[in-house]
Amino acid sequence: MKRLPDFLAQEHDPRDPNPWLALYLDQSTPLPDHVKQAWLADSSSASRQFLLPFVRPLARITIVLIQVIKTVLPRRWAASRLLHWLLAEGLKRFVSPEANWLVMRHFHLGAQILEFIARNAPVPVETAPLKPLVLDDLKDDLFLKHDLNLFNFVIRLGQGLRFADRQLAPVAAPDFSMIEEPPLMLADFPHSRLNFIDLQTAIECFTPVYQLFLTDNDFWRAANSLQLDETIGLYAATLLGTPEHLVLLNNKHPLLPMSTLRAGYRLVLHGLSTEMLHAVLMRMKAGSGTQATPTQ
């Protein structure tokens, strides 16, 4: 039986209110309960509280040192296969089940959102969906492919609209057929005693590794793909005619690249933005017809 996180298992004390319970019960952020529970259980963990404050500054110092080291390495040196093997094995052996579930969901949600935009755009747009089912699937360069897919999608959509002299516009009856809960069960992810590292700490640890084993161009592009959250959000809001849904997007302006030092923190924001946009689409799909069953 799945154990409830402490903020749900403990009785509310008005003299000492639990901030995680407040965030869980708050309805202002468009997240379904099963996702919010996993997110907050991971965020309220001892790893997040005690390990992250030490890991984050060390990770950022390491990014600077690796940048210095890369000035003497061949410009095109990279080891993407080794990188993805390390990432997948690290996730399997040391990262919490909630964090792994959220990571794997992200590929599915991102693929569905891009497909939603493509299906409702006034011009045809090619997509290349990534929908891994187990952590070993990540070894097929999936993190790198995810970044490439995002930029390629924006380029293909932009080229198609310019060539046809068209623009995105609100759609009277949007096609939500691709928006659904990913077929991923939280209980299926590793949950040994070593699987305790939270999502934010894991991302901070993995970011310098990502930088080390990719070319400068690939790492810079990956870090700055995060600023396309606003771009994708604008596409979806335009098709839906709902600009108010952009209020929780805050990964900075896409035309103003940021330092890679904060890439780990911004990657977490990217994941949260994707979850919220997908939740909005799920609600609108439910209002237009059918509702998918949450999967944990």
N, C-alpha and C positions, 0 to 999 in steps of 0.2 A: 504493500500500500504506500502511495506517495506521501511523504511527510510534508505537512504544511510549513511554510516559512515562519520564523518566529513572530513576525509582525501580524500574522493572521492567527497564529496559535495562542498568543497571549491576549488576555482580556484588556480592553482599553482602560487606561487610567487617566482621567482628566487632569490630574496633578502632574503627570509625566507622559504626555501624549507621544506616541511613536510616530516619528516623521515619515517612516516608510508606509505605515498604515494610512496616513493622510494622503500620500501620493497614490496609493492603490485605490482608495475610495474616491479620489477626485475624478470627475468626469470631463474635465476640460480638455484633456489630451485624448485624441482619437486612437486608443489602443484597446483591443479586446482583452477581457480579464485574464485569459490564460497566458497571453503574451506579457501583459503587465506584471502578472505574478512571477513569471520566470525572470523577467528583466530586473524586478526589484529584489527578488531572492538573491540573484547574482550580485546586484549592486550593494546589498546590505551585508554581504559576507565578510568574514574576518580578513580574507585575502584583500578585498577591496579597501578595507579600513586601514589595515596595518602594513600590507606589502606594497601597495601602489605608491604611497608617498615616497618610498625609497627607490622603487624601480623607475618611476617617471623621470627624475633628474638624471639618473645614471644612463637611461636610454637616450636622452637628448644629448648628453655629453658624447655618448658612443656614436651618434649620428654625425656629430662634428668631426670626431676622430676618423671615422670611416671616409668622410668626404676628403680629408687630408690624405689618407692612404690612397684613395682612388686617383689622386693627381699623378701617381707614379705607376699605376696599373694601365694596361692597354685599354684604350677607349671603349672598345666593344667587348671587353671581358665580361662574361656572365656565366652563371650556372643555374639556370632556371629549374631544371629537373631536380637537382640536389636541394634547391631552395624549397620546392613544393613537397619533397619527401620529408624534409625537416619540419615544415609547417604541419603537415598531416600527422606525423608521428608525435610532435609536440602536443597537438590538440588531443590526440587519443590518450596520451599517457598522463598529462598534467592538468588539463583544463576541465572546468566544471561541466556537468551535463547540460545545465541551462545555457552556458556560454556556447558550447558546441551546437546545441539545438538552434540558437539564435543565428550563429554563423551560417549554418547550412540553410536555414530558412531564407537568409538574405539573398542567396543565389536564385532561389525560386521566385521570391517576391520581385526582385529586380527584373528577372526575365518576363514575368507577367505584366509588370508596369510598362516595359518597353513594347511588349506585344499589344497592350491596350492602346498605347499612343499610335503605333503603326496601323492597327486595325481601324482606328477612327480618324486617321489623317486623310486629307483629300488626295494624297498621292501614295502609290505603293512604296513601302519601305521594307527592306530585307532585315531580318533579325536572326540572331544565332543564340538561342536560349541555352543557358547552362542550368541543369537541374540535377545536381548530385544527390545521391540517396544515402551513401555511406562516406565516412571521412576519407577512406582510401581513394575515393573518386577525385579528391582535391589534388592528388599527385599528378594529374594530367594537366598541369600548368593552369589550373582553374582560376587562381587569383589574378594572374597576368591576363588571361583571356577575358575575365570579367571587366578589367579596365579597358582593354582594347575594344570590347563590344560596345561599351558606353560611348567612347569617342567615335567609333565607326557609325553607330546609330545616329548620333547628332549630325555627322557629316552627310550621311546618306539622306536623312530627312531634309537637311538644308539644301542639298543639291536638287532633290526632287521638287521641293517647293519653288526654288528659284527657276528651275528649268520650265516648270508648268506655270510660272507666274501666279502662284497661289499662296495662301496663308492659312495657318491653322485658325479654325473658327469653332464656336460652340456647335455641338452636334445634338440634334433634337432627341434622338433615341440612341445613346451610345451603346456599343457592343461590349458587354461585360463578360462574355462567355469564357474568357481565359482567366478571370479573376477567381481564385479559389484557395482553400487552405492547402498548403504543401503536404504531401503524404509522408510526413516525418513525425516519429513518435519520440517524445522526450525520454521515455523510459528505455529506449534502444541505445542511447549513447553511454559511453563508458562512465562508470560511477565508482571506481575504486577509491581507496584512501588517498591516493596520489592525485586524483582528479578534483583539485580544490581551487585552482587558480581562476579568478574571475575574468570576465571578458575584457575589461579595461586594462588590467595588469598584463594579460596575455598579449593584447594588441601592442602595448608599449614595449614588451619584450621582443615581439616578432618584427616590429618596424625596422630596427637596425639590421636585423638579419635579412629582411626584404631588400634593404638598401645595399647590403654587402654583395648579394648574389645576383643583382640586376645591374644593367648599365645605368649610368646617370640619367640618360634619356627616359628609360623605362620607369625608374623610380620617381623622377620629377613628374612624368605624365600620370603615374598612379596617384601621387599626392595631390595633384591638381585636378584629378577627375572628381574629387570630393566637392569642388565648387560647382560642379554641374548639377548638384541637388536642386539649386534654384532653377536651372534650365529645364530639367525634367518636371519639376513642380509647376513651372509656368506652362509647359506643354499641356499637362493634365488639367490644370485649372482653366486653361483656354478652351479645351475641348468640352469640359463640363460646365463652363460658364460660371465658375465659383471661385473668384479670386480670393475670397476670405480663407480658403484652405491653405494659403501660402504663409499664414501668420507664424507657423511653427518651424519654418525653414530658416536656418541661420548659419549655413556653412560658408557665408561670405560671397561677395560678388564674383561671378565667373570670369569677368574681364580683369580682375586684379589678383594675380597669383600670390599665394602666401608662402612663407617659409615652410620648409619640410619639417622643421623641428616640432611642430604641433600636429603632425600628420596622424599620430596615434589617437589623440583626443578627437580630432576631426573625423577620423574613421568611425569612432563610436557614434558621433552625431549623424554621420551618413547612414549608419545602420538604423538608428532611431527614426530618422526622416523617412527612410524607405518603409519601415513598419507602419508609420502613421499614414503615409499616402496610401499604402495598400489597405489599411483599415478603413479609410474614407471610401475607397473604391468598393470594398466589401459591403459597406453600409448602403451605398447607392445601388449596388447590385441587388441587395435584399429588398430595397424599396421598389425595384423595377421588376422583381419576379421571385428569384430563388435565393436561398441562404445556405451556404456551405456549413458543414459541421466542424467545429474546432477540433484539431488533432494535437494530442500531447504525447 
